[in-house]
Amino acid sequence: MRVEVLGTGCKKCEELYENTKKAIMEMQADVIIEKVSDVNYIAKMGVFMTPALVIDGKVISVGKSLSVDEIKARISELSTSGV
């Protein structure tokens, strides 16, 4: 599974990235996490408000920092659905 946190470095973007890292560590999931600040890539993904959370190429959340539990729930949903 590949998880991307899209953001330009604002406080919410940093918070989402840190929460995502914590969620993955707590789940002991086999996940590649990447922090992406390239505005061209972000726009290409159809994201026009950051931060955004992308899991396996699917935009999961836009414009807010999810909690650790919310991120874990999203990862679990997608890993069990085979997406």
N, CA, C and O of each residue as an XYZ file, in Angstrom:
332
protein
N       0.852     -1.173      0.000
C       0.000      0.000      0.000
C       0.895      1.232      0.000
O       1.940      1.265      0.650
N       0.464      2.232     -0.737
C       1.210      3.493     -0.830
C       0.313      4.627     -0.348
O      -0.816      4.785     -0.814
N       0.829      5.408      0.585
C       0.100      6.530      1.138
C       0.875      7.804      0.857
O       2.075      7.890      1.117
N       0.167      8.798      0.318
C       0.781     10.091      0.041
C       0.044     11.170      0.824
O      -1.186     11.189      0.877
N       0.811     12.063      1.426
C       0.246     13.247      2.066
C       0.634     14.418      1.175
O       1.811     14.746      1.026
N      -0.383     15.041      0.588
C      -0.148     16.157     -0.318
C      -0.303     17.464      0.436
O      -1.311     17.684      1.107
N       0.691     18.328      0.326
C       0.607     19.616      1.003
C       1.841     20.447      0.756
O       2.902     19.942      0.390
N       1.673     21.729      0.964
C       2.750     22.672      0.668
C       3.556     23.057      1.900
O       4.456     23.892      1.809
N       3.253     22.466      3.046
C       4.041     22.731      4.236
C       3.324     23.534      5.306
O       3.946     23.956      6.281
N       2.034     23.750      5.144
C       1.280     24.490      6.151
C       1.146     23.649      7.430
O       1.486     22.466      7.442
N       0.656     24.264      8.483
C       0.527     23.575      9.769
C      -0.351     22.324      9.653
O      -0.001     21.275     10.193
N      -1.485     22.427      8.956
C      -2.377     21.272      8.791
C      -1.702     20.162      7.984
O      -1.892     18.978      8.262
N      -0.913     20.555      6.984
C      -0.210     19.567      6.157
C       0.780     18.780      7.003
O       0.852     17.555      6.904
N       1.538     19.479      7.832
C       2.507     18.820      8.707
C       1.799     17.919      9.719
O       2.265     16.819     10.017
N       0.673     18.397     10.240
C      -0.090     17.609     11.210
C      -0.614     16.322     10.583
O      -0.545     15.256     11.195
N      -1.139     16.421      9.363
C      -1.644     15.226      8.679
C      -0.513     14.235      8.426
O      -0.695     13.028      8.588
N       0.641     14.735      8.032
C       1.785     13.855      7.782
C       2.201     13.136      9.072
O       2.421     11.925      9.060
N       2.307     13.867     10.167
C       2.697     13.264     11.439
C       1.647     12.257     11.917
O       2.000     11.180     12.398
N       0.364     12.596     11.789
C      -0.703     11.670     12.179
C      -0.685     10.416     11.318
O      -0.941      9.316     11.808
N      -0.383     10.580     10.043
C      -0.323      9.433      9.129
C       0.827      8.507      9.513
O       0.662      7.288      9.557
N       1.992      9.091      9.790
C       3.134      8.270     10.220
C       2.796      7.508     11.503
O       3.115      6.326     11.630
N       2.154      8.181     12.444
C       1.798      7.545     13.706
C       0.788      6.415     13.483
O       0.919      5.340     14.068
N      -0.211      6.656     12.643
C      -1.223      5.642     12.355
C      -0.586      4.394     11.750
O      -0.925      3.272     12.127
N       0.320      4.588     10.829
C       0.982      3.461     10.163
C       1.850      2.689     11.147
O       1.880      1.458     11.123
N       2.562      3.416     12.019
C       3.380      2.750     13.030
C       2.515      1.948     13.993
O       2.862      0.819     14.341
N       1.394      2.516     14.427
C       0.502      1.819     15.354
C      -0.112      0.575     14.729
O      -0.317     -0.434     15.405
N      -0.405      0.653     13.434
C      -1.005     -0.489     12.738
C       0.035     -1.530     12.351
O      -0.309     -2.661     12.010
N       1.296     -1.152     12.404
C       2.388     -2.000     11.933
C       2.085     -2.483     10.510
O       2.289     -3.646     10.162
N       1.595     -1.547      9.715
C       1.185     -1.867      8.348
C       2.373     -1.805      7.395
O       3.324     -1.054      7.614
N       2.303     -2.597      6.350
C       3.321     -2.585      5.298
C       2.930     -1.495      4.310
O       2.266     -1.752      3.306
N       3.352     -0.282      4.614
C       2.912      0.894      3.869
C       4.111      1.767      3.531
O       5.000      1.977      4.356
N       4.115      2.266      2.316
C       5.095      3.270      1.911
C       4.403      4.618      2.057
O       3.335      4.833      1.483
N       5.004      5.529      2.824
C       4.417      6.846      3.005
C       5.330      7.890      2.372
O       6.551      7.848      2.517
N       4.703      8.820      1.671
C       5.460      9.868      1.000
C       4.779     11.206      1.226
O       3.554     11.319      1.172
N       5.589     12.206      1.478
C       5.121     13.580      1.634
C       5.375     14.286      0.303
O       6.515     14.345     -0.157
N       4.328     14.821     -0.316
C       4.445     15.422     -1.638
C       4.080     16.906     -1.570
O       2.985     17.262     -1.134
N       5.001     17.763     -2.001
C       4.738     19.200     -1.996
C       4.741     19.810     -3.396
O       4.575     21.021     -3.539
N       4.926     18.998     -4.418
C       4.939     19.469     -5.800
C       3.535     19.907     -6.215
O       2.639     19.076     -6.363
N       3.348     21.223     -6.404
C       2.006     21.745     -6.696
C       1.460     21.229     -8.023
O       0.246     21.098     -8.179
N       2.329     20.937     -8.971
C       1.857     20.388    -10.248
C       1.284     18.986    -10.053
O       0.242     18.657    -10.619
N       1.955     18.168     -9.262
C       1.457     16.819     -8.964
C       0.153     16.897     -8.183
O      -0.794     16.162     -8.463
N       0.111     17.796     -7.199
C      -1.092     17.961     -6.386
C      -2.283     18.334     -7.266
O      -3.365     17.765     -7.123
N      -2.086     19.282     -8.171
C      -3.159     19.692     -9.089
C      -3.542     18.543    -10.024
O      -4.721     18.346    -10.321
N      -2.554     17.795    -10.481
C      -2.818     16.660    -11.370
C      -3.707     15.616    -10.687
O      -4.499     14.936    -11.340
N      -3.565     15.504     -9.381
C      -4.392     14.566     -8.610
C      -5.807     15.109     -8.394
O      -6.656     14.423     -7.825
N      -6.062     16.344     -8.849
C      -7.380     16.937     -8.693
C      -7.596     17.567     -7.331
O      -8.733     17.801     -6.922
N      -6.511     17.841     -6.630
C      -6.585     18.423     -5.293
C      -6.289     19.918     -5.396
O      -5.232     20.323     -5.880
N      -7.231     20.721     -4.937
C      -7.045     22.165     -4.997
C      -7.101     22.812     -3.621
O      -7.074     24.036     -3.498
N      -7.181     21.974     -2.580
C      -7.104     22.447     -1.208
C      -6.304     21.407     -0.425
O      -6.614     20.216     -0.458
N      -5.292     21.863      0.264
C      -4.463     20.942      1.028
C      -4.718     21.139      2.513
O      -5.216     22.185      2.929
N      -4.383     20.154      3.299
C      -3.708     18.902      2.953
C      -4.670     17.892      2.352
O      -5.890     18.014      2.465
N      -4.087     16.897      1.716
C      -4.885     15.809      1.167
C      -4.195     14.489      1.480
O      -2.968     14.408      1.547
N      -5.000     13.469      1.669
C      -4.493     12.124      1.906
C      -4.870     11.254      0.719
O      -6.036     11.182      0.330
N      -3.871     10.595      0.151
C      -4.069      9.735     -1.015
C      -3.582      8.336     -0.659
O      -2.454      8.159     -0.197
N      -4.438      7.351     -0.876
C      -4.066      5.965     -0.614
C      -4.197      5.180     -1.912
O      -5.274      5.099     -2.502
N      -3.080      4.604     -2.342
C      -3.019      3.834     -3.588
C      -3.650      4.593     -4.758
O      -4.413      4.024     -5.538
N      -3.321      5.887     -4.869
C      -3.773      6.698     -5.991
C      -5.175      7.256     -5.859
O      -5.635      7.975     -6.746
N      -5.871      6.942     -4.767
C      -7.238      7.415     -4.556
C      -7.233      8.507     -3.486
O      -6.744      8.301     -2.376
N      -7.787      9.676     -3.839
C      -7.854     10.779     -2.891
C      -8.913     10.447     -1.838
O     -10.082     10.240     -2.161
N      -8.489     10.400     -0.587
C      -9.338      9.989      0.529
C      -9.888     11.180      1.288
O     -11.036     11.167      1.732
N      -9.067     12.210      1.438
C      -9.457     13.370      2.230
C      -8.799     14.619      1.657
O      -7.654     14.580      1.207
N      -9.535     15.722      1.679
C      -9.022     16.993      1.156
C      -9.370     18.110      2.125
O     -10.491     18.189      2.627
N      -8.395     18.972      2.379
C      -8.649     20.205      3.108
C      -8.707     20.115      4.610
O      -9.055     21.093      5.273
N      -8.367     18.935      5.179
C      -8.382     18.848      6.635
C      -7.346     17.840      7.102
O      -6.900     16.973      6.351
N      -6.983     17.982      8.354
C      -6.042     17.058      8.964
C      -6.832     15.997      9.715
O      -7.497     16.296     10.706
N      -6.760     14.778      9.251
C      -7.461     13.672      9.903
C      -6.722     13.264     11.171
O      -5.508     13.436     11.279
N      -7.462     12.728     12.121
C      -6.851     12.205     13.339
C      -6.194     10.862     13.034
O      -6.426     10.268     11.981
N      -5.380     10.401     13.961
C      -4.720      9.102     13.816
C      -5.770      8.000     13.636
O      -5.622      7.132     12.775
N      -6.823      8.038     14.447
C      -7.863      7.006     14.351
C      -8.610      7.063     13.017
O      -8.949      6.024     12.451
N      -8.865      8.268     12.515
C      -9.538      8.394     11.213
C      -8.665      7.816     10.100
O      -9.169      7.152      9.194
N      -7.379      8.065     10.167
C      -6.454      7.550      9.152
C      -6.398      6.029      9.223
O      -6.435      5.354      8.194
N      -6.309      5.491     10.434
C      -6.283      4.033     10.592
C      -7.552      3.404     10.031
O      -7.498      2.349      9.398
N      -8.681      4.040     10.260
C      -9.950      3.518      9.735
C      -9.942      3.519      8.214
O     -10.381      2.548      7.597
N      -9.455      4.585      7.601
C      -9.416      4.661      6.128
C      -8.498      3.589      5.553
O      -8.833      2.932      4.568
N      -7.330      3.421      6.183
C      -6.384      2.404      5.705
C      -6.995      1.013      5.840
O      -6.881      0.192      4.930
N      -7.639      0.750      6.964
C      -8.272     -0.555      7.178
C      -9.371     -0.813      6.159
O      -9.468     -1.909      5.607
N     -10.201      0.197      5.909
C     -11.286      0.046      4.933
C     -10.732     -0.329      3.570
O     -11.242     -1.236      2.913
N      -9.694      0.365      3.150
C      -9.151      0.119      1.817
C      -8.387     -1.191      1.734
O      -8.407     -1.856      0.699
N      -7.715     -1.566      2.810
C      -6.952     -2.814      2.753
C      -7.883     -4.030      2.774
O      -7.545     -5.069      2.206
N      -9.040     -3.917      3.414
C      -9.974     -5.048      3.444
C     -10.821     -5.111      2.181
O     -11.321     -6.174      1.815
N     -10.983     -3.965      1.511
C     -11.794     -3.969      0.289
C     -10.970     -4.356     -0.931
O     -11.512     -4.568     -2.016
N      -9.650     -4.447     -0.744
C      -8.785     -4.866     -1.861
C      -8.513     -3.772     -2.853
O      -8.081     -4.045     -3.973
N      -8.759     -2.521     -2.465
C      -8.503     -1.395     -3.363
C      -7.046     -1.077     -3.357
O      -6.612     -0.156     -4.050
